[in-house]
Each structure stands twice: as structure tokens, then as C-alpha cells.
Amino acid sequence: MASDGKSVPLLRTPIDVLRTKTNTVNSARSHPVHAIQEEHNVNIREGKMRMLAKIHGVHVPMRMKMDQTILAQHRRLPLPGMKSSFVGLETMLGVDENIEFEDFLNKQEFCEKEIDVHTELEKKFGY
């Protein structure tokens, strides 16, 4: 049976909702509103950059883009227990002003546990 886009796809194996986190046969398509919501912050940021370019000149958005690139780079050594944070980038983008689900739903990096840095580095480097 050819799939021409109008026919309903056949379900040959059961869907494992817990592993795939989807309950539909064809999860490739998403709702148009979902795409709009995903692009909302990008559109707002680009609009602010265009406004700044019109008001202050092209150099201001270029400088801000350069600052964002510098702040987005990882600078900390990958030590156990010390994650790289992007506080400067979050402040520049205004993300730190909103409390999202990720801020209070117990991320692994915020869990309190004692880590002996010397022992972890010895394990990592094989001493």
C-alpha cells in the first residue's frame, strides 16, 4: 500500500508510549502553533536587534552578537561537580528574569551531594 499522505498509516507494532514519549503513529508532524511558540523568542530577539540597528546604528547589534558569542563559550574545566554556567549569557538575553519549570523541578546539577574533587579527578585521569 503506497503512502500518498491522504491515507492513514498502518500500525504494525504497538507504540511504547513510555519510551518514545509519543502516543501517535506519525509524530513527525507537529501543530503549527507549536512551531510559532518555538520561534517566538527568536523572533522577539531579532526584532529588538533590528530596532537597535535603526535607532543607534548597525554597530550596536553587532557588538551584542559578539558579546553573546563570547558568553556562550565554555570556559570552565570539566571538573566533576562543577558545571559550566552561562549566567552572563542568561542575563544578557533576559532569561534570568523568568522562572521556568527547569528552575525548580530538581535538575541533576542542582542536587546536593558531596563530591571529593581529588578522587574524581584521579578516577578520570587514571591515577
C-alpha positions as CSV (number, residue, x, y, z in Angstrom):
1,M,0.0,0.0,0.0
2,A,1.5,3.3,-1.1
3,S,1.6,6.2,1.4
4,D,0.3,9.2,-0.5
5,G,-0.2,11.5,2.5
6,K,-4.0,11.1,2.4
7,S,-4.2,7.5,3.7
8,V,-3.9,6.5,7.3
9,P,-0.6,4.8,8.1
10,L,-0.9,1.2,9.3
11,L,0.3,0.4,12.8
12,R,2.4,-2.7,12.5
13,T,3.9,-2.8,16.0
14,P,2.5,-1.4,19.3
15,I,3.6,2.0,20.4
16,D,5.6,2.1,23.6
17,V,4.5,5.5,25.0
18,L,6.9,5.4,28.0
19,R,10.0,5.0,25.8
20,T,9.1,7.1,22.8
21,K,7.1,9.8,24.7
22,T,4.6,9.9,21.9
23,N,1.2,8.3,21.5
24,T,0.7,8.8,17.8
25,V,1.7,6.8,14.8
26,N,3.2,9.7,12.9
27,S,5.0,12.0,15.3
28,A,7.0,13.9,12.7
29,R,4.2,16.4,12.1
30,S,3.6,19.0,14.7
31,H,0.9,21.6,15.2
32,P,1.6,25.0,13.5
33,V,1.1,26.7,16.9
34,H,3.9,24.7,18.4
35,A,6.3,25.9,15.7
36,I,5.2,29.5,16.4
37,Q,5.8,29.1,20.1
38,E,9.3,27.6,19.5
39,E,10.3,30.5,17.3
40,H,8.7,33.3,19.4
41,N,11.8,34.2,21.5
42,V,14.0,34.2,18.4
43,N,11.6,36.5,16.6
44,I,11.4,38.9,19.6
45,R,15.2,38.9,19.8
46,E,15.7,39.6,16.1
47,G,13.1,42.4,16.3
48,K,15.0,44.1,19.1
49,M,18.2,43.8,17.2
50,R,16.6,45.4,14.1
51,M,15.2,48.2,16.3
52,L,18.6,48.9,17.9
53,A,20.2,49.0,14.5
54,K,17.7,51.6,13.3
55,I,18.0,53.7,16.4
56,H,21.6,53.5,17.3
57,G,23.3,52.1,14.2
58,V,24.5,48.8,13.0
59,H,27.4,48.6,15.4
60,V,25.2,48.0,18.5
61,P,23.6,44.7,17.3
62,M,27.0,43.6,16.0
63,R,28.6,44.3,19.4
64,M,25.7,42.5,21.2
65,K,26.1,39.5,18.9
66,M,29.8,39.4,19.6
67,D,29.2,39.5,23.4
68,Q,26.7,36.7,23.1
69,T,29.2,34.6,21.2
70,I,31.9,35.2,23.8
71,L,29.5,34.5,26.7
72,A,28.2,31.3,25.1
73,Q,31.6,29.6,25.1
74,H,32.6,27.0,27.7
75,R,35.4,28.3,29.8
76,R,35.5,26.1,32.9
77,L,37.5,22.9,33.0
78,P,35.2,19.9,33.0
79,L,35.7,19.2,36.7
80,P,33.3,16.8,38.5
81,G,30.6,18.6,40.5
82,M,31.3,22.0,38.8
83,K,29.1,22.6,35.8
84,S,29.6,25.4,33.4
85,S,27.1,28.1,33.9
86,F,26.0,30.8,31.5
87,V,25.0,33.4,34.0
88,G,26.3,36.3,31.8
89,L,24.5,35.0,28.7
90,E,21.3,34.4,30.6
91,T,21.4,37.9,32.0
92,M,22.1,39.4,28.5
93,L,19.2,37.5,26.9
94,G,16.9,38.3,29.8
95,V,16.2,34.6,30.6
96,D,17.1,35.1,34.2
97,E,14.1,37.3,34.8
98,N,11.6,34.5,34.2
99,I,11.1,31.5,36.5
100,E,10.6,28.4,34.3
101,F,9.8,24.8,35.1
102,E,13.5,23.9,34.9
103,D,14.4,26.3,37.7
104,F,12.5,24.5,40.4
105,L,11.9,20.9,39.2
106,N,15.1,19.5,40.7
107,K,17.7,19.3,37.9
108,Q,20.5,16.9,38.5
109,E,23.1,19.6,38.5
110,F,21.4,21.3,41.5
111,C,21.2,18.2,43.7
112,E,23.2,18.4,46.9
113,K,25.8,15.6,47.2
114,E,29.3,15.6,48.5
115,I,31.9,15.1,45.8
116,D,35.6,14.7,46.5
117,V,37.2,16.5,43.6
118,H,40.6,14.9,44.1
119,T,39.2,11.4,44.0
120,E,37.0,12.1,41.0
121,L,40.0,13.6,39.1
122,E,42.1,10.6,39.9
123,K,39.4,8.3,38.5
124,K,39.1,10.5,35.4
125,F,42.9,10.6,34.7
126,G,43.6,7.0,35.8
127,Y,45.9,7.6,38.8
